[in-house]
Amino acid sequence: MKEKKKILVYNHIFFLISETFVYQQARDLAQNFDVHVLSQKFQNPHGFDCSMLKTHLVKRPQSLVGRALGKLIRYWCGAHMNISLKSFLRFRKLVKDHNITAIHAHFGPNAIDILGYAKAFNIPLMVTFHGHDASTLLRDKEYKEKLPELFDYATGIIIVSRHMIETLELGPWISKVHVIPCSVDPTKFTIQKNNKSSEVVKIAHSGRVVPTKGVPDLVKVFSELADKYDNIELHIAGDGIELEDSKELARKYGHPEKIRFYGRVSQQEVKDLLNDADIFVLNSRTDDRGDMEGTPVSIMEAMCLKKPVVSTIHAGIPDVIEHGKNGLLAKEYANEELKDRIEKLIQNPEMRKQLGAKAKETVEESYTNRVMQEKINKVFASL
């Protein structure tokens, strides 16, 4: 049997609760490659099956002598990641003994951290940008100035939406660029029969309650609609720095009984919430720090369950949602447009049905794990 190529996947932490897409890419690579995972910390809040991944831990130096040796290692390799001598030697042994074909770094800063080691060990480096590393972080002059060196050395640059070509200024390296959006597993988002007889129209949001998600404005818009429609509810799943402000706005605008905040929920609870919803809304926008999304997985999850989506013309969302065909879009920060789109769906059950059916079709054609797996395996197979 032909030996599988070996890929070393690096992220500073595996797996943060909001980074399921990192696990998905590592898992999908493991279908065709021998995948080793390198990190400074391992955690698994979702209880993912990691049996197909071989894990390796690197640690920062602790003692005064260790820090001095770590500094020498970084100088010798031209690297930024600060690791102990013992970790460095294990890292080098891993690369040599296992004949690593390539390193796949998630997020720009992590790729920059490991770039010097990839050069020192003469290993091809692939990097995936996901969102804030192609938006907010670009305000950091030091980070931005390091990107051309990364792009020059990288064998491939994976981005999750086309807008990153512009934000990362990838024109000179366009031949290295691969657009591979995040995806969903349709077998895990199955439609449950809904036998409810209620005429209540349930509107759902799922995602972090942070400035890029626009939840406070969604609460305002919903409250204005609730003044007009008695049969609507808003269900918000997620936690974040704007959660308490959003709750206060719900009380201020006089419809707290129609708005339910769930806080952080499990994946199963998200599925249950989406199955019970009539409309899914994600009010994404660029926040005042310049932070942007990539291509939100929550939209695809809702589409997979035949839910009509109302969202914004932001980042990779227009790559997935075609206005009037498989969902409705409004401009960022345009509350009147957002309200208009939601109201159209409140009034028109047939439109909800048509957009939902087309949404599911879109996901199954272009945004399933199988499609992403084929794309990412093709990229690494070319090495």
Sequence and secondary structure as in RCSB ss.txt:
>XXXX:A:sequence
MKEKKKILVYNHIFFLISETFVYQQARDLAQNFDVHVLSQKFQNPHGFDCSMLKTHLVKRPQSLVGRALGKLIRY
WCGAHMNISLKSFLRFRKLVKDHNITAIHAHFGPNAIDILGYAKAFNIPLMVTFHGHDASTLLRDKEYKEKLPEL
FDYATGIIIVSRHMIETLELGPWISKVHVIPCSVDPTKFTIQKNNKSSEVVKIAHSGRVVPTKGVPDLVKVFSEL
ADKYDNIELHIAGDGIELEDSKELARKYGHPEKIRFYGRVSQQEVKDLLNDADIFVLNSRTDDRGDMEGTPVSIM
EAMCLKKPVVSTIHAGIPDVIEHGKNGLLAKEYANEELKDRIEKLIQNPEMRKQLGAKAKETVEESYTNRVMQEK
INKVFASL
>XXXX:A:secstr
     EEEEE SSBT TT HHHHHHHHHHTTTSEEEEEES B  TT    TT EEEE     SHHHHHHHHHHHH
HHT      HHHHHHHHHHHHHTT  EEEEESHHHHHHHHHHHHHTT  EEEEE SGGGTGGGG HHHHHHHHHH
HHH SEEEESSTHHHHHTT GGGGGGEEE    B GGGS           EEEEEES  SGGG HHHHHHHHHHH
HTT TTEEEEEE  STTHHHHHHHHHHTT GGGEEEEES  HHHHHHHHHH SEEE      TT    SS HHHH
HHHHTT  EEEES TTHHHH  BTTTBEEE TT HHHHHHHHHHHHH HHHHHHHHHHHHHHHHHHSBHHHHHHH
HHHHHHT 
